[in-house]
Amino acid sequence: MQLSQIRQSVADRLRVELRETQVTVANHLLGRGIVEMETGEGKTLAIAVAAIAMASNGRTVNIATANDYLARRDADWMHPIYDDLGITVDAVSASCSMVAKQSAYAASVTYGTLRQFGFDYLQQEMADREARRRHAAAPPRQSPRMDVLIVDEADNVLIDEARTPLIVTSSTGPIDSADRSAYLWAAQIARSLSTSCDYVVPTDTNAVALTPLGYSKLSRSPMPADMNSMTTTAIVHFVERAIESIHRLRRDQHYILLDNRVFLVDEFTGRTQPDRSFADGMQQAIEAREGVNITCPSQPVARITLQELVTRFKHLSGTTGTAWEDRRELAQVYGLPLERVAPHRPSRRTVLPTTVCVSEEDKFERIVDEVESMVAGRRAVLLGTRTIEKSETLSRLLHSRSLPHVVLNARHRRHEAELIAAAGTEGRVTVATNMAGRGTDIQVSDRVRQSGGLHVIVSELHPAARIDRQLAGRCARQGDPGSVRTFVSPDDEVVEMAFGPDKANRIRASRKNLGWIVRRAQSIVSRQHRRGRIQLTQQGQSIGAAMRQLGLDPNLDPLAP
């Protein structure tokens, strides 16, 4: 199909002009690779143009979006041009019926999340295996055809979530009463033990080890009667998981409580993950500690990582606003080159000097001062935080200054798209976790534009610098003015992650070169995470090869949860 036809259809049906930068991005997507295009530059339309070009040549295209809402929105938004050019399009989500899934995957272009594509792929593989076992006809297709995959927000999928396993499980029924008693007892015991005296937590592994004194206390502690048949090893395992849950996982950072249930929180997106749970008894340890219903550990029957899934497609490409920092990893792991496309208008973003503070308390006070100053100047403010806990702490401080604001995090996410869209109005202050870094565009009002545009505050460095860049990219889009300032302190979590608690304490006490040290810490942690991801990839490949030699399917015969 000629580009002129697509361009005319876009003009006729969407009433917008296809820009040359979007054509450039679409052309890059036709080859294997990732394209970095600044946020607000029209990735959605560029992806549709590439999909149309490939679908018109008989290819089946799957477009992976960040969430179900965006999948349906983009499919509906782009539908007029697909329809005009004779290409079928649909969207798939977890709420779709079997018939709806069959219809969606029969379309030439299918929008959905990669997680949905992955779960549907596993379900199809399981159904096909069962049909072969019974010598029955193949079941109807309710999964993507593994031809073309275009990934929006590719850095999140290919880097942040790469080793995240998608697991299809079977429930083993209610939790055993002895196990329930053990989790509750262990939670109580863990609270009575003290660090160093009763157990140690090495900073390099986070694995708990009881000391002789800890073992002694454990052996003297009365246990529920239904634990009497348990081995000492099993009892110690319950206690160690309970201790690890205290040290490794914090409420309102790693998980939240909603409707008397524990939900994981994605540290990169700030969103809850209803289809995931902590493994190896950690989920149950947290549930016992929090006093909610203790769920039964599920048994995996099929699994695949997102990294494995994307490599099953014949053609892989994607877009993102931030991937430059990880271009070598994309090339090494996936063989995908990265291309940068300049914005169609010069950026008017002002990056203000980083504010270095001596403590978190000092930092929060300065942040609130800046918010107050910006509101007085008729600006709009987007205040980004790393965790739910920090967003709510800053909210309390803003309340104490009588500064009206809205909070957007995994606990308060009703009307998310509307809140983000309205974040550019005069005097508006939006306090948000990483949920605000992607998705719906922020519409800046004329009054705010005349006053200098949206002001973004990065309240703490993320271990991945591109996550900070995503947040900064929410301002000054498409030639608008805007500004961003980062605030750091030696209390920021990344400092302890990089240097350990003892050295972090010495850094706080010295108060020297704090700005440089915090940036250095971010760089160190980023490298550590990159090495860890590559090692996990290599381990996964080795395990998969070994399983295949044994005649097992690594996806349909999972060895571990």
PyMOL commands that set and color helices and strands:
alter all, ss='L'
color gray80, all
select helices_A, chain A and resi 3-14+20-29+43-55+68-84+98-106+114-133+154-160+177-192+212-220+225-227+232-248+282-290+306-310+324-334+360-376+388-400+416-424+434-437+446-451+465-472+493-510+514-549
alter helices_A, ss='H'
color red, helices_A
select strands_A, chain A and resi 33-37+61-65+89-91+109-113+148-151+165-170+199-200+209-210+255-258+261-265+272-273+299-305+315-320+338-341+348-351+355-356+380-384+406-408+429-432+454-458+481-488
alter strands_A, ss='S'
color yellow, strands_A
deselect
rebuild
show_as cartoon
